[in-house]
């Protein structure tokens, strides 16, 4: 004898359950009428190429100014820390954001490279989760 007088709930659609193709972290809900939202960031090769091109362009501009401005060496060191992290499968978004902010601040004091540094900031930040 059932304890309730209502019938069992019917799911919202034909796909009742979890269908996952790839990797999933976080809560999964399969109870009747439950809903969950998820975000998937698919990084394209095009976005990665844009980030690398912006880094290469900034590096070239900085190399041209190396003998003319003392802050260039620090900016190049920042780029040397950022570029290899793009290839790491598990990037630390917080560390990368901090490095990029430091790079933009340094480049703000070097004439003619701030726009290129801001391009690096936007293209690399676009690769990070939550962007």
C-alpha positions as CSV (number, residue, x, y, z in Angstrom):
1,X,0.0,0.0,0.0
2,X,1.5,3.3,-1.1
3,X,2.0,6.0,1.6
4,X,0.9,8.7,-0.7
5,X,-2.1,9.1,-3.0
6,X,-0.3,10.8,-5.9
7,X,1.4,8.9,-8.7
8,X,5.1,8.8,-9.2
9,X,6.3,11.9,-11.0
10,X,6.9,11.8,-14.8
11,X,10.2,13.3,-16.1
12,X,10.2,16.6,-18.1
13,X,11.3,15.1,-21.3
14,X,12.4,11.9,-23.1
15,X,15.9,12.0,-21.8
16,X,15.6,11.3,-18.1
17,X,19.0,10.8,-16.6
18,X,22.5,12.0,-17.2
19,X,24.0,12.0,-20.6
20,X,27.6,13.0,-20.6
21,X,30.1,13.0,-23.4
22,X,33.5,14.0,-22.0
23,X,34.5,15.1,-18.5
24,X,32.1,16.2,-15.8
25,X,32.6,17.7,-12.4
26,X,30.1,19.0,-10.0
27,X,26.7,17.9,-8.9
28,X,24.5,15.8,-11.1
29,X,20.7,15.7,-10.6
30,X,18.5,12.9,-11.8
31,X,15.6,13.1,-9.4
32,X,12.2,13.6,-10.9
33,X,11.7,17.3,-12.0
34,X,15.1,18.3,-10.8
35,X,17.1,20.7,-13.1
36,X,20.7,21.6,-13.2
37,X,22.7,24.0,-15.4
38,X,26.2,23.5,-16.6
39,X,28.7,25.5,-18.6
40,X,31.1,24.0,-21.1
41,X,34.0,26.0,-22.4
42,X,35.3,24.5,-25.6
43,X,38.6,26.0,-26.5
44,X,39.1,26.2,-30.2
45,X,42.5,26.1,-31.9
46,X,41.6,29.5,-33.3
47,X,41.3,31.1,-29.8
48,X,44.6,29.5,-28.8
49,X,46.3,30.7,-32.0
50,X,45.1,34.3,-31.4
51,X,46.5,34.2,-27.9
52,X,49.9,32.9,-29.1
53,X,49.9,35.5,-32.0
54,X,49.2,38.3,-29.5
55,X,52.1,37.1,-27.3
56,X,54.5,36.9,-30.2
57,X,53.5,40.4,-31.4
58,X,54.1,41.9,-28.0
59,X,57.4,40.0,-27.6
60,X,58.5,41.4,-31.0
61,X,57.6,45.0,-30.0
62,X,59.4,44.6,-26.6
63,X,62.5,43.2,-28.2
64,X,62.6,46.3,-30.5
65,X,62.5,48.6,-27.4
66,X,64.9,46.5,-25.3
67,X,67.8,48.9,-25.3
68,X,65.6,52.0,-25.1
69,X,63.6,51.3,-21.9
70,X,64.5,49.7,-18.6
71,X,61.1,48.1,-18.0
72,X,61.2,45.9,-21.1
73,X,63.2,43.1,-19.4
74,X,60.5,42.7,-16.7
75,X,57.8,42.6,-19.3
76,X,59.7,39.9,-21.3
77,X,60.1,37.9,-18.1
78,X,56.3,38.1,-17.5
79,X,55.7,36.9,-21.1
80,X,58.1,34.0,-20.5
81,X,56.0,32.9,-17.6
82,X,52.7,33.3,-19.3
83,X,53.4,31.7,-22.7
84,X,54.3,28.1,-21.5
85,X,51.2,28.0,-19.2
86,X,48.9,28.2,-22.3
87,X,49.9,24.7,-23.1
88,X,49.2,23.3,-19.7
89,X,46.0,21.3,-19.6
90,X,45.2,22.4,-16.0
91,X,45.9,26.1,-16.1
92,X,45.6,28.0,-12.8
93,X,43.3,30.8,-13.8
94,X,44.0,32.9,-10.8
95,X,47.8,32.8,-11.3
96,X,47.4,33.5,-15.0
97,X,45.2,36.5,-14.4
98,X,47.7,37.9,-11.9
99,X,50.6,37.5,-14.3
100,X,48.6,39.2,-17.1
101,X,47.7,42.1,-14.9
102,X,51.3,42.5,-13.9
103,X,52.3,42.4,-17.6
104,X,49.8,45.1,-18.5
105,X,50.9,47.3,-15.6
106,X,54.5,47.0,-16.6
107,X,53.7,47.7,-20.2
108,X,51.8,50.8,-19.2
109,X,55.1,52.5,-18.5
110,X,56.6,51.5,-21.8
111,X,55.7,53.8,-24.7
112,X,53.8,52.2,-27.6
113,X,53.2,48.7,-26.2
114,X,50.2,49.1,-23.9
115,X,47.7,48.3,-26.7
116,X,49.6,45.1,-27.6
117,X,49.7,44.1,-23.9
118,X,45.9,44.7,-23.6
119,X,45.4,42.4,-26.6
120,X,47.4,39.7,-24.9
121,X,45.2,40.2,-21.8
122,X,42.0,39.8,-23.7
123,X,43.1,36.8,-25.8
124,X,44.6,34.9,-22.9
125,X,41.7,35.7,-20.5
126,X,39.3,34.4,-23.1
127,X,40.9,31.0,-22.7
128,X,40.3,30.9,-18.9
129,X,37.1,29.4,-17.4
130,X,34.6,31.9,-16.2
131,X,35.5,34.5,-18.9
